[in-house]
Amino acid sequence: MISPSLLSADFTNLEKEIKILKEEKVDFLHLDIMDGNYVPNISYGPGIVKSLRPLTDIPFDTHLMIERPENFIEDFKNAGSDIITIHPSTTKHLDRTLSLIKSHGMKAGLALNPSDSLEVLDYTLDKLDLVLVMSVNPGFGGQKFIPSALRKISEVKKMIEERNLKTLIEVDGGVKLDNAKEVLAAGADILVAGSAIFQKDKTRENIKVFKELL
């Protein structure tokens, strides 16, 4: 499955960009929400997400790189999010926040940064619909893929299979056409790609090539 990251899109032509994604039948639209505190960058909030919702029925894959995400779960639900992924260190009560996401009828994801241990999954994996393996440090698009992420993907896949779960593995950061096969072979189900998809006059072509790989 493919989840193009809107962060790399042309924000002066968002309606046109989203139309292409819809026509090419991408699986998700990845929305990077950054607050300038958890990560050293600011993107956009629920207001922008809400303005995008009438443009498409593509499921919104919302990645919250923000402190205290529990305070914004309802806002993003009302804005039209279908999946909400959070980082474990951003909330004091992780289990409660994951339950809150699911109580609003959304799917819950947990994001692991490159240096994060898998230990947090021991007590949360059964509650997760998605594990997001970050293959760059979060906060900016266009970064280079960190190779150790491949081993982490494989280890998460093993944990999921051992528990006989249907949890999906999503990979975000530096995913390009030249490494996508490796990422999929390691166990990824969903590829997040930004700069590798959104290129002037090549977005449609890039999506087609990614879908052929998948």
Salt bridges, closest charged atoms under 4 A:
GLU23 OE2 - LYS19 NZ 3.61
GLU23 OE1 - ARG204 NH2 2.90
GLU24 OE2 - ARG204 NH1 2.88
GLU24 OE1 - LYS208 NZ 3.08
ASP32 OD1 - HIS30 NE2 3.21
ASP32 OD1 - HIS63 ND1 3.44
ASP61 OD2 - HIS30 ND1 2.82
GLU70 OE2 - ARG68 NE 3.96
ASP82 OD2 - ARG53 NH1 3.09
ASP95 OD1 - LYS127 NZ 2.92
ASP126 OD1 - ARG163 NH1 3.26
ASP129 OD2 - LYS102 NZ 2.82
GLU155 OE2 - ARG151 NH1 3.29
GLU170 OE2 - HIS30 ND1 3.90
ASP172 OD2 - HIS30 NE2 3.33
ASP172 OD2 - HIS63 ND1 3.90
ASP189 OD1 - LYS157 NZ 3.69
